[in-house]
Amino acid sequence: MGNLYETRREHLTAYLAQNDIGAVMITAPANVYYYTGFNSDPHERFMSLIINVSTDQTYLFVPALDKDAALQEADIATIISISDEEVPLEVVSKSIGKLSKTVGIEAKNLSYDRYISLLAHFPDVEVVDVQPFVNKQRMKKSAEEIEKLSDAIRIIEKVLKEGIKKVKIGMSESELTGELEFLMRKFGADGPSFSTIVLSGEKAALPHGSPGERTIQRGDYLLIDFGVVKDGYCSDITRTFIIGEASEKQKEIYDIVLQSNEAGIQAVQEGVSLKTFDIAARNVIHQNGYGDYFNNRVGHGLGIEVHEEPSIHQNNEQLAEAGLVFTIEPGIYIPNVGGVRIEDIVYINEDGNAEVLTTFPKQLQVL
């Protein structure tokens, strides 16, 4: 795997050299993993991949308690640990000496506190945001990445298949959440990729509501939106069910969302702007009179993080290209009544066509 990470770092270094950026300080854990193979959450501690272009040296700084793991996993020769009583940027400056001119950082990730510390220890540097380049590089998925994503999808679909067998009237949303998260571990996930969403009845109208003590009743919508992390890659799927018996209105709303989901997927191809997919899905909901009940973007990129580039919204002019992976997840959310969301994961393959990586059935299931 060493070559994979090395190749990624080479692309980054070439970009830095072309743009006259003397060094880069990568601190977002997902990006550190992308460039080194070391996957770790340092929490409040300092962790950074630093590439000094001028001296052609690469360092990985990790919290002391992560050093052994980093030595095993990271594709980096020079790994330096920082203990809790040390000042992180002081250790960095002693280890690497001076930094010339410009340092690339990820603007979304570097806190003001760390920025001040960086300037205190390297007073002559100016920072420049390299986040757009990193995002663009990470956006195009390799065959190995698609394989890892597919593993995470396979696990979550198995969880959903087994999990819905456990649904019963009178069970709380929290109880079902617990059952689903137990199955994630049982089927080999490293953990959930985000807080599992299980919403019943009128609560299904909250796109990102939290499971609570509400109990599942006959006639309820049951919306399940969840995913797992497996070997550093995330899955994310949503299916909506009806409990006991579906009313005509529920069937109608479900059918519109399903048509919208399919329209969004059918619009996917290389070379058109990303907004096309959102607009295709949104039009179906608008034309059926529910436009006011769908007011979020239709999808987001997926990979090492559960939300990454690209953002699939109706103003995104960026062109779709092979290698992109993202969700198509339209919904109708009617306050105090309930809601339906159907979410699939789509990959634009090397032929420029849409491949749907999720396979869980989409026709309405009454539990």
C-alpha positions in Angstrom: 0.0 0.0 0.0 3.0 2.3 0.5 3.1 3.3 -3.2 -0.6 4.5 -3.0 0.1 7.0 -0.3 3.4 8.0 -1.8 1.8 8.7 -5.1 -0.8 10.9 -3.4 1.9 12.8 -1.6 3.8 13.3 -4.9 0.7 14.9 -6.4 0.4 17.2 -3.5 4.1 18.1 -3.5 4.0 18.8 -7.3 1.0 21.2 -6.7 3.0 22.9 -3.9 6.1 23.3 -6.1 4.0 24.7 -9.0 2.4 27.3 -6.7 5.6 28.3 -5.0 4.4 26.9 -1.6 7.4 26.0 0.5 5.7 23.5 2.9 2.4 22.1 3.9 0.9 21.3 7.3 -1.9 18.8 6.9 -3.9 18.5 10.2 -7.4 17.2 9.3 -7.3 13.5 10.5 -9.1 12.3 7.3 -6.4 14.0 5.1 -3.6 12.7 7.3 -5.0 9.2 6.7 -5.4 9.9 2.9 -1.7 10.8 2.6 -0.1 8.5 5.1 -2.4 5.4 5.8 -2.5 6.4 9.5 -6.1 6.6 10.6 -6.5 8.2 14.0 -8.6 10.8 15.8 -6.2 12.8 18.0 -9.1 14.6 19.7 -7.7 17.9 21.1 -4.1 16.9 20.6 -1.9 18.0 17.7 -1.3 15.6 14.7 0.1 16.7 11.4 1.8 15.6 8.3 4.4 18.2 7.3 6.0 18.1 3.9 8.9 20.6 3.5 9.2 21.1 -0.2 12.4 23.2 0.0 14.3 20.4 1.9 12.4 17.5 0.4 11.6 16.1 3.9 8.4 14.6 5.2 7.4 14.3 8.8 4.4 12.9 10.7 3.9 14.4 14.1 1.6 12.4 16.4 0.5 12.4 20.1 2.9 10.3 22.1 0.2 7.8 22.9 -0.3 7.1 19.2 3.3 6.7 18.3 3.3 2.8 18.3 0.2 2.7 16.1 1.6 5.2 13.7 4.9 3.3 13.4 2.9 0.2 12.4 0.4 1.9 10.0 1.9 5.1 8.5 3.7 5.1 5.2 6.2 7.7 6.6 9.8 7.2 7.6 10.1 10.1 10.1 7.5 9.9 12.9 7.9 12.3 15.8 5.8 12.0 19.0 4.6 14.9 21.1 3.9 14.4 24.7 1.1 16.2 26.6 3.3 18.6 28.4 5.1 19.8 25.3 4.1 22.7 23.1 3.3 21.1 19.7 4.6 23.8 17.4 7.7 24.1 19.4 8.5 20.4 18.8 7.8 21.0 15.1 10.1 24.0 14.9 13.0 22.1 16.7 12.5 19.1 14.5 12.3 20.7 11.1 14.2 24.0 11.5 13.1 27.0 9.5 10.2 27.1 7.1 10.6 29.2 4.0 7.9 31.7 2.9 4.5 30.1 2.3 3.0 27.2 4.3 -0.1 25.4 3.0 -2.8 24.7 5.5 -6.5 23.5 5.5 -8.4 26.7 6.3 -11.5 24.7 7.5 -9.4 22.7 9.9 -6.7 25.0 11.4 -8.0 26.6 14.6 -7.1 30.2 15.4 -5.2 29.0 18.4 -2.9 26.8 16.3 -2.5 29.5 13.7 -1.3 31.9 16.4 1.1 29.2 17.6 2.3 28.6 14.1 3.2 32.3 13.6 4.9 32.4 17.0 7.2 29.6 16.1 7.6 30.4 12.4 7.3 34.3 12.4 8.4 34.7 8.8 5.8 32.4 7.2 2.5 33.3 5.4 -0.3 30.7 5.2 -2.2 29.8 2.1 -5.3 27.5 1.9 -4.6 24.2 0.1 -8.0 22.8 1.0 -9.5 23.1 -2.5 -6.6 21.1 -4.0 -6.8 18.4 -1.3 -10.6 18.2 -1.7 -10.3 17.8 -5.4 -7.7 15.1 -5.1 -9.7 13.2 -2.6 -12.9 13.5 -4.7 -11.8 11.2 -7.4 -11.9 7.7 -6.0 -9.5 4.9 -7.0 -10.6 1.2 -7.6 -9.2 0.4 -4.1 -11.3 3.1 -2.6 -14.5 1.8 -4.4 -13.7 -1.6 -3.0 -13.5 -0.3 0.6 -16.7 1.8 0.1 -18.4 -1.3 -1.2 -17.4 -3.3 1.9 -18.9 -0.6 4.2 -22.1 -0.6 2.1 -22.4 -4.4 2.2 -22.2 -4.3 6.0 -24.8 -1.6 6.4 -27.2 -3.3 4.0 -26.9 -6.6 6.0 -27.6 -4.6 9.2 -30.7 -3.1 7.7 -32.0 -6.5 6.4 -31.6 -8.1 9.8 -32.5 -4.9 11.8 -35.9 -4.4 10.4 -36.9 -8.0 11.5 -36.5 -6.6 15.1 -39.0 -3.8 14.6 -42.1 -4.1 16.7 -44.9 -1.9 17.9 -44.2 -0.3 21.3 -40.4 -0.4 20.8 -38.7 3.0 21.3 -36.6 4.6 18.6 -33.6 4.4 21.0 -34.1 0.7 21.5 -34.1 0.1 17.8 -31.0 2.3 17.4 -29.3 0.1 20.0 -30.2 -3.1 18.1 -28.9 -1.6 14.8 -25.6 -0.5 16.3 -25.1 -3.9 17.9 -25.6 -5.5 14.5 -23.0 -3.1 13.0 -20.3 -4.5 15.3 -21.6 -8.0 14.9 -21.2 -7.8 11.1 -17.7 -6.4 11.2 -18.0 -2.6 11.2 -15.4 -0.5 12.9 -18.3 1.7 14.2 -21.1 3.9 12.9 -20.1 6.5 10.4 -22.3 9.1 12.1 -25.0 9.1 14.8 -27.7 6.6 13.7 -31.0 8.3 12.8 -34.1 6.3 13.7 -37.3 8.4 13.5 -40.9 7.3 13.8 -44.3 8.9 13.0 -44.3 12.7 12.9 -40.6 12.8 13.9 -39.7 11.4 10.5 -40.3 15.0 9.3 -37.1 16.1 10.9 -34.3 15.5 8.3 -31.6 15.2 11.0 -33.7 14.4 14.1 -32.4 12.3 17.0 -33.8 9.0 18.1 -35.6 9.2 21.5 -38.2 7.6 23.7 -41.0 7.9 21.2 -42.4 4.4 20.6 -43.2 2.9 17.2 -47.0 2.8 16.5 -49.2 1.3 13.8 -49.5 3.6 10.8 -46.1 5.3 11.6 -43.5 6.3 9.1 -40.2 4.7 10.2 -37.1 6.5 8.8 -33.7 4.8 9.2 -30.6 6.8 8.1 -27.3 5.3 9.1 -23.9 4.0 8.0 -20.7 2.3 9.1 -17.0 2.9 8.9 -14.9 -0.1 7.7 -11.2 0.2 7.1 -11.4 4.0 7.0 -14.3 4.3 4.5 -17.9 5.2 5.2 -21.3 4.1 4.0 -24.6 6.1 4.3 -28.0 4.8 3.4 -31.6 5.8 4.2 -34.8 3.8 3.8 -38.3 4.7 5.0 -40.8 2.0 6.1 -44.5 2.1 7.2 -45.6 0.2 10.3 -48.6 -2.1 10.1 -50.6 -0.5 7.3 -49.9 2.3 4.8 -52.5 5.0 4.1 -53.2 6.1 0.5 -51.5 9.5 1.3 -48.4 7.7 2.7 -48.2 5.5 -0.4 -48.5 8.6 -2.7 -45.7 10.5 -0.8 -43.5 7.4 -0.8 -44.0 7.0 -4.6 -43.1 10.6 -5.3 -39.9 10.4 -3.3 -39.0 7.1 -5.1 -39.6 8.7 -8.5 -37.5 11.6 -7.4 -34.6 9.4 -6.3 -34.7 7.5 -9.6 -34.8 10.7 -11.6 -31.8 12.0 -9.7 -29.9 8.8 -10.4 -30.9 8.7 -14.1 -29.5 12.2 -14.6 -26.1 11.2 -13.4 -23.3 11.1 -16.0 -19.9 12.5 -16.7 -19.6 15.9 -18.2 -22.7 17.6 -17.0 -22.9 20.0 -14.1 -23.6 18.5 -10.7 -26.6 20.7 -10.2 -28.3 18.7 -12.9 -28.8 15.7 -10.5 -30.3 17.9 -7.8 -32.6 19.7 -10.3 -33.8 16.4 -11.9 -34.8 15.0 -8.4 -36.2 18.3 -7.1 -38.4 18.8 -10.2 -40.3 15.5 -9.5 -41.2 16.7 -6.0 -42.1 20.2 -7.2 -44.3 18.9 -10.0 -46.2 16.8 -7.6 -46.9 19.8 -5.3 -44.5 19.0 -2.5 -41.8 21.5 -3.4 -42.1 23.3 -0.1 -41.4 20.1 1.8 -38.0 19.4 0.3 -35.5 22.2 1.1 -32.1 20.7 1.4 -29.5 19.6 -1.2 -30.1 16.2 -2.9 -26.7 14.7 -2.0 -23.1 14.9 -0.8 -19.8 13.2 -1.5 -18.8 10.1 0.5 -15.5 8.4 1.2 -13.1 8.7 4.2 -15.7 11.1 5.6 -19.4 10.7 5.5 -19.8 14.3 4.2 -17.1 15.4 1.7 -16.9 17.0 -1.7 -18.8 17.2 -4.0 -21.9 18.9 -2.7 -24.9 18.0 -5.0 -27.0 21.2 -4.9 -29.0 23.1 -7.4 -26.4 25.9 -7.9 -23.3 23.7 -8.2 -21.9 24.4 -11.7 -18.9 22.0 -11.2 -18.8 19.3 -13.9 -19.3 15.7 -13.0 -16.3 13.4 -13.7 -15.4 9.8 -13.5 -14.4 8.7 -10.0 -16.9 10.7 -8.0 -19.0 9.0 -5.3 -22.0 10.8 -3.8 -25.5 10.2 -2.4 -28.8 10.9 -4.1 -31.3 11.4 -1.2 -34.4 13.4 -1.9 -37.1 13.6 0.7 -40.5 15.0 1.6 -40.8 16.3 5.2 -44.3 17.5 6.3 -44.1 19.1 9.8 -46.2 17.3 12.5 -47.1 14.5 10.0 -44.0 12.7 9.0 -41.5 12.2 6.1 -39.9 10.0 3.6 -36.3 9.9 2.5 -34.7 7.3 0.1 -30.9 7.5 -0.1 -28.6 5.7 -2.5 -24.8 5.9 -3.1 -23.8 6.5 -6.7 -20.4 6.2 -8.4 -19.5 7.6 -11.8 -17.4 4.8 -13.3 -14.5 5.0 -15.7 -17.0 4.9 -18.6 -18.6 8.0 -17.3 -21.8 6.2 -16.3 -23.7 6.0 -13.0 -23.3 2.9 -11.0 -25.5 2.6 -8.0 -23.5 1.0 -5.2 -26.4 0.5 -2.8 -28.7 -2.5 -3.5 -31.2 -2.6 -0.7 -34.8 -2.8 -2.2 -36.6 0.5 -2.7 -40.2 -0.5 -3.1 -42.4 0.4 -0.1 -42.1 -2.1 2.7 -44.7 -2.3 5.3 -43.3 -3.8 8.5 
